[in-house]
Amino acid sequence: GRIAKRLFDTLVSFIMLIILSPVLLLISVLIFIFDPGPIFFTQERITRFNSTFKVYKFRTMKRKLSGRDPVTVFKEMGREDLAQAFQDAKKIDNDPRISRVGKIIRKYSLDELPQLINVIKGDISLVGPRAVVSQELKFYKDKSSLLLSIKTGVTGLAQVSGRSDLDYYERAQLDLYYVQNWSFWLDLTILAKTIRVVFDRIGVK
């Protein structure tokens, strides 16, 4: 199953990168024109066997705020309420850190497309648990080793079951369910649902 999953990931990701190359170029140009700075946002995430990798995404936050600690940024803005909400793992609507172009990119989940490069490199899979940062492992409590027994994914059960409408703990439960009930058919089902969720903009914040 792992071999078939890897072959499927590589083939589909390669084809998608070729087909979507005009879209990727257009997004890169828009980011550069309307919010000059780095086109991509990279962040260290955790995947299978607790190994780390740099995830690639289109930068959606304002250049001066991208990559900085959210709590510090919110406090500098005088938004103690948002700083507290972030610390409490609550959803943040209308995040003031996001640029105008970034809002459009996030609306259609286009910021996730560069992760296809991560898939081809073998860092992650097309479908799997969310790629988390080390601070998020607390939401999995004593099940973090189970989460990290397989590769994380670009999309997954949590993303097609509510996305930002779910809190961190609910997403963690869905991730763990996926790990314990994986099948190739489940992957195909999640990929099909991902297309619907993206176009319907379900759970977008």
WOPE-V22902 format. One record per pair of residues at least 6 apart in sequence whose C-alpha atoms are under 7 Angstrom apart, sorted by the first residue. I is the first residue (numbers start at 1). J is the second residue. D is the distance in whole Angstrom. If there is no record, write none. Layout:
BEGIN
i:I j:J d:D
i:I j:J d:D
END
This chain:
BEGIN
i:9 j:119 d:7
i:9 j:125 d:6
i:9 j:126 d:6
i:10 j:119 d:7
i:10 j:120 d:5
i:13 j:116 d:6
i:13 j:119 d:7
i:13 j:120 d:7
i:28 j:39 d:6
i:31 j:39 d:6
i:31 j:101 d:7
i:32 j:39 d:7
i:35 j:62 d:7
i:35 j:63 d:7
i:37 j:63 d:6
i:39 j:58 d:6
i:39 j:59 d:6
i:40 j:56 d:7
i:40 j:57 d:6
i:40 j:58 d:4
i:40 j:59 d:5
i:41 j:56 d:6
i:41 j:57 d:5
i:41 j:58 d:6
i:41 j:59 d:5
i:42 j:54 d:6
i:42 j:55 d:5
i:42 j:56 d:5
i:42 j:57 d:6
i:43 j:54 d:5
i:43 j:55 d:5
i:44 j:52 d:6
i:44 j:53 d:6
i:44 j:54 d:5
i:44 j:55 d:6
i:44 j:133 d:7
i:45 j:52 d:6
i:45 j:53 d:6
i:45 j:54 d:6
i:45 j:55 d:7
i:45 j:131 d:6
i:45 j:132 d:5
i:45 j:133 d:5
i:46 j:52 d:5
i:46 j:53 d:7
i:46 j:131 d:6
i:46 j:132 d:6
i:46 j:133 d:6
i:46 j:134 d:7
i:47 j:131 d:6
i:47 j:148 d:6
i:47 j:151 d:5
i:47 j:152 d:5
i:48 j:148 d:5
i:48 j:149 d:5
i:48 j:150 d:5
i:48 j:151 d:5
i:48 j:152 d:7
i:49 j:148 d:5
i:49 j:149 d:6
i:50 j:148 d:6
i:53 j:123 d:7
i:55 j:115 d:7
i:55 j:118 d:7
i:56 j:114 d:5
i:56 j:115 d:5
i:57 j:111 d:5
i:57 j:112 d:5
i:57 j:113 d:7
i:57 j:114 d:5
i:57 j:115 d:6
i:58 j:111 d:5
i:58 j:112 d:7
i:58 j:114 d:7
i:60 j:98 d:6
i:60 j:99 d:6
i:60 j:101 d:7
i:60 j:102 d:4
i:61 j:97 d:5
i:61 j:98 d:4
i:61 j:99 d:5
i:61 j:102 d:6
i:62 j:97 d:6
i:62 j:98 d:6
i:62 j:99 d:5
i:65 j:97 d:6
i:71 j:83 d:5
i:71 j:86 d:7
i:74 j:80 d:6
i:74 j:82 d:6
i:74 j:83 d:5
i:75 j:83 d:6
i:89 j:167 d:7
i:89 j:168 d:6
i:90 j:167 d:6
i:91 j:164 d:7
i:91 j:167 d:7
i:93 j:205 d:6
i:94 j:205 d:7
i:105 j:111 d:6
i:107 j:201 d:7
i:107 j:204 d:6
i:108 j:198 d:6
i:108 j:199 d:7
i:108 j:201 d:6
i:109 j:198 d:7
i:115 j:154 d:7
i:118 j:124 d:6
i:119 j:125 d:5
i:119 j:126 d:6
i:124 j:151 d:5
i:124 j:152 d:5
i:124 j:153 d:5
i:125 j:151 d:6
i:125 j:152 d:6
i:125 j:153 d:5
i:125 j:154 d:7
i:126 j:153 d:5
i:126 j:154 d:5
i:126 j:155 d:6
i:127 j:153 d:4
i:127 j:154 d:6
i:127 j:155 d:5
i:127 j:156 d:5
i:127 j:187 d:6
i:128 j:151 d:6
i:128 j:152 d:5
i:128 j:153 d:4
i:128 j:155 d:6
i:128 j:156 d:5
i:129 j:152 d:5
i:129 j:153 d:6
i:129 j:156 d:6
i:129 j:175 d:5
i:130 j:152 d:6
i:130 j:153 d:6
i:130 j:156 d:7
i:130 j:175 d:7
i:131 j:152 d:5
i:131 j:153 d:7
i:137 j:144 d:6
i:139 j:168 d:7
i:139 j:169 d:6
i:139 j:172 d:6
i:140 j:172 d:6
i:147 j:176 d:6
i:147 j:179 d:7
i:156 j:190 d:6
i:157 j:174 d:6
i:157 j:175 d:7
i:157 j:178 d:7
i:157 j:190 d:6
i:158 j:171 d:5
i:158 j:174 d:6
i:158 j:175 d:6
i:160 j:190 d:7
i:160 j:193 d:6
i:160 j:194 d:6
i:160 j:197 d:6
i:162 j:202 d:7
i:162 j:203 d:5
i:163 j:203 d:5
i:163 j:204 d:7
i:164 j:203 d:5
i:164 j:204 d:6
i:164 j:205 d:6
i:165 j:203 d:5
END
